[in-house]
């Protein structure tokens, strides 16, 4: 730049405009990711509704409330079973109990000995 005040102001305005455009693009990307996440969640819920009976769904929701991470893993397992076609009919409450028992992490036991 030659040091002309008008050119400096123009350059400053260009920089601001570029930053605004970048911010806008970043926001649109965020919105797209959020919409994609919501769509995936809706698909998962629809598959769970098809694969689970009311009793099984209630049991799964109870597990999710007490242990959210474990509940998510069980949901993913049920969705994977449904997608692969390995489900015969719907999962009832008894079958859900079996799935939960199979997926339950091994409990750690501690032996405390007093001297």
GIPEVEN-V662052 format. One record per pair of residues at least 24 apart in sequence whose ideal C-beta (glycine too) atoms are under 6 Angstrom apart, sorted by sequence separation. I is the first residue (numbers start at 1). J is the second residue. If there is no record, write none. Layout:
BEGIN
I,J / I,J
END
This chain:
BEGIN
51,78 / 74,103 / 51,82 / 47,79 / 59,93 / 44,79 / 47,82 / 56,91 / 51,87 / 56,92 / 53,90 / 56,93 / 59,96 / 55,93 / 52,91 / 53,92 / 51,91 / 56,96
END
